[in-house]
Amino acid sequence: MVPPRLGTLLTAMVTPFAADGTLDLDAAASLARYVVSQGSDGLVVAGSTGEGSSLSDDEKLDLFAAVAEAVTVPVVAGSTSSNTAQSVALTARVAATGAAGVLATTPAYVRPSQSGIASHFAAVADATALPVMLYDIPSRTGRKVASTTAIDVVTRHANVVALKDASGDLPGAAHLAAVLGERLDLYSGDDALVLPFMAVGAVGLVSVAGHWAGPELAVIVDAATRGDWARARAINERVAPSCAFESTEVYPNPLPAKAALRYLGWAVGECRAPLGPGDDELSRRAATVVDDLVASRATSSK
């Protein structure tokens, strides 16, 4: 079995902001090192959890460089938007930052056809020699990447090597894994679905809860990889409240992740508009989720 090229547990990092809303690169570097110390062997920067849509291109490049310099694990750079030309121009500059790969997300809002999605991904892949991870998240983009589209893009572009699947389409994921095999590293893009995705062929997880539940998620991925499903299910039950907490209609991702990190003492700031700041209720929920998880660690070690 070929090891996954970009890691097995990648945390999609939040982007820290100072009190005045400006990018805090020192905090980003420190947070990156912490998340890696908690079990992540890869990071995704400036994705949806990293508020990539609220960052300028220059901010993204500075963020990619700061995080890549801070850690030794692969850093996957969220360099795309709904504007294909802009995505191509920014992606062409990613390699110079030291990032190890590129995250290419389905264009949001414009609702392109499958051929349009394929053309967008192809243009991004052609703009870099770095490995490319496709990102299918129809809840945010309004479009599902069809299995035939993904297979076509992967087959035609040697550097398209991974897919973060946050569609919840398990039959589709199983089909991709069966057809593409080791040509594609398939990742669950949803913490709550990591077990079924790995059961149908995923190599790991791109996580939100990895910010505070990294040790548990690393064990789940490792146990599932080894076929120790009893162990994986037991630990999965412990992180279920974290999965439920990380995004809701009232507090969408990454509001909960930032609240959990603030509770842990990390100066990550609030989210930029239109997400805006959290509130006292979110802070209370974050404290409960984190405290309960920490307590479960103490209980399991006895």
GIDAJO-V692015 format. One record per backbone hydrogen bond with DSSP energy under -1.0 kcal/mol. NH is the residue of the N-H (numbers start at 1). CO is the residue of the C=O. If there is no record, write none. Layout:
<<NH CO> <NH CO>>
//
This chain:
<<10 205> <11 42> <12 207> <13 11> <13 44> <17 268> <18 22> <21 18> <24 16> <28 24> <29 25> <30 26> <31 27> <32 28> <33 29> <34 30> <35 31> <36 32> <37 33> <38 34> <39 36> <40 35> <41 9> <43 74> <44 11> <45 76> <51 48> <52 47> <54 51> <55 52> <60 56> <61 57> <62 58> <63 59> <64 60> <65 61> <66 62> <67 63> <68 64> <69 65> <70 66> <71 67> <76 43> <77 101> <78 45> <79 77> <87 83> <88 84> <89 85> <90 86> <91 87> <92 88> <93 90> <94 91> <97 94> <98 95> <100 75> <101 75> <102 131> <103 77> <104 133> <106 135> <110 108> <117 113> <118 114> <119 115> <120 116> <121 117> <122 118> <123 119> <124 120> <125 121> <126 122> <128 125> <132 159> <133 102> <134 162> <135 104> <136 164> <140 137> <141 137> <142 138> <150 146> <151 147> <152 148> <153 149> <154 150> <155 151> <156 152> <157 153> <160 157> <161 132> <161 159> <162 132> <163 185> <164 134> <165 187> <166 136> <170 168> <173 169> <174 170> <175 171> <176 172> <177 173> <178 174> <179 175> <180 176> <181 177> <183 180> <184 181> <185 161> <187 163> <188 204> <189 165> <193 190> <194 191> <197 193> <198 194> <199 195> <200 196> <202 197> <203 186> <205 8> <206 188> <207 10> <211 208> <212 209> <213 209> <217 213> <218 214> <219 215> <220 216> <221 217> <222 218> <223 219> <224 220> <225 221> <226 222> <228 223> <229 227> <232 228> <233 229> <234 230> <235 231> <236 232> <237 233> <239 235> <243 239> <244 240> <245 241> <246 242> <248 251> <255 252> <258 254> <259 255> <260 256> <261 257> <262 258> <263 259> <264 260> <265 262> <266 261> <268 266> <275 272> <276 272> <283 279> <284 280> <285 281> <286 282> <287 283> <288 284> <289 285> <290 286> <291 287> <292 288> <293 289> <294 290> <295 291> <296 292> <297 293> <298 294> <299 295> <300 296> <301 297> <302 299>>
//
